[in-house]
């Protein structure tokens, strides 16, 4: 173990037979615990599935939200296709952990931040220490089970798991041969500050746009921007070209007169959501802003739990206020103030007062980012980066910012040699609910070919799981423009910028 622990132990091992990707798979499921240095900190609970006919590869899965549970080791990678076998069905040894804390059974899934009162648990989750501890313990168990180490070790995760994927590439460049990072919440504290600001904005009298007004906004954006890619199909392929002004929906006199318009407070609120949030103070990580969400994302009421929610922020934060605002409340109570009774709306991210030093410290843990991926590249690592253009929980603008920072440090040609970044038109956060485009692409096979054969992704195609249609995956900053032919076929589009 390269990070400090007090050891660990296997707590159970069972022979399992499960139907995975339509195939019966026999494997040994091993549950283990990694013990903390601080006796008050929780164990890291981990699991590894060891298939009997192992392919000599290993896959680690990332978590989501505040983690607190072990991910499903039989699952596909983020945005993985439904018609291709999952890693376990391909006979990967798959493993993951709860990142060092157990979620309360009474909490909303992945929204229990109470572990944050303990420093070691906080670092296991937010700084990513649990990732390396779990990886080291899992490779030990793989060697013990099979008598040899894996030929390749991969990592795949989305959202928090996407941040974790970038974390392992940054901090331990030789630990994984390739990573898939989808919709990564890589600058976690920066986004939290933006969410806290939006919580205050949306809690103002008359500022919260209810479900009908959210639908109005979404439909208006689609009507204005859908055809910019050459075809009207409810998918905006060029979101950067979508210049929509919500003032077009202003009620007469700016006063709320019903669901067919937006009042002045509501226009201010949705404008705040789509604009960069900049804080007027320095924090230790050096971050200065969060770029905000495109109108295309937060307005889609087909996914209300992740977007605006259906109720205005309040104290305590309603479950119906949306995932992001509940995430903010947990962070204030357990990461920032460490007071479970603290009113999260009393903390102003623009003027944090006595909490500024704590925010600055947390930025070194949660935004522990390095865009210098040259050590990962020198080790032969490959990175596939994915984000949906209509993501309502993690801004696609933020991932584009990360990618540009990597290019600035590593250089465009060197970055292209080991990284591909794709923005998926119409895709939202983790294909939650009924997105405009339910993305499915076999990124794992693409990563295998790149790492194991030196063949980078070439003309990849993404399918919509909810509709019989495909689109080309265009390497950022390109996007798919309709040219001619069947609008449901990727062959009818050309990548352009």
Secondary structure as UniProt FT lines:
FT   STRAND          8..20
FT   TURN            21..22
FT   STRAND          23..34
FT   TURN            39..40
FT   STRAND          44..51
FT   TURN            52..53
FT   STRAND          57..61
FT   TURN            65..66
FT   TURN            73..74
FT   TURN            78..79
FT   TURN            82..83
FT   TURN            87..91
FT   STRAND          93..97
FT   TURN            105..106
FT   TURN            109..110
FT   HELIX           114..117
FT   HELIX           119..122
FT   HELIX           123..127
FT   HELIX           129..146
FT   STRAND          152..158
FT   HELIX           160..171
FT   TURN            173..175
FT   STRAND          178..182
FT   HELIX           188..202
FT   TURN            205..207
FT   HELIX           211..225
FT   HELIX           226..229
FT   HELIX           239..241
FT   HELIX           246..249
FT   HELIX           252..254
FT   TURN            259..260
FT   HELIX           264..274
FT   STRAND          277..278
FT   TURN            284..285
FT   STRAND          289..290
FT   HELIX           295..298
FT   HELIX           301..303
FT   TURN            304..308
FT   HELIX           319..321
FT   HELIX           323..330
FT   HELIX           331..336
FT   TURN            340..341
FT   HELIX           344..346
FT   TURN            349..350
FT   HELIX           353..355
FT   HELIX           356..366
FT   HELIX           374..378
FT   TURN            379..380
FT   STRAND          382..388
FT   TURN            389..390
FT   HELIX           396..410
FT   HELIX           412..418
FT   STRAND          419..424
FT   TURN            425..426
FT   HELIX           429..431
FT   STRAND          439..440
FT   HELIX           443..453
FT   STRAND          461..464
FT   TURN            465..468
FT   STRAND          469..472
FT   TURN            476..477
FT   STRAND          479..482
FT   TURN            487..488
FT   HELIX           490..492
FT   STRAND          493..496
//
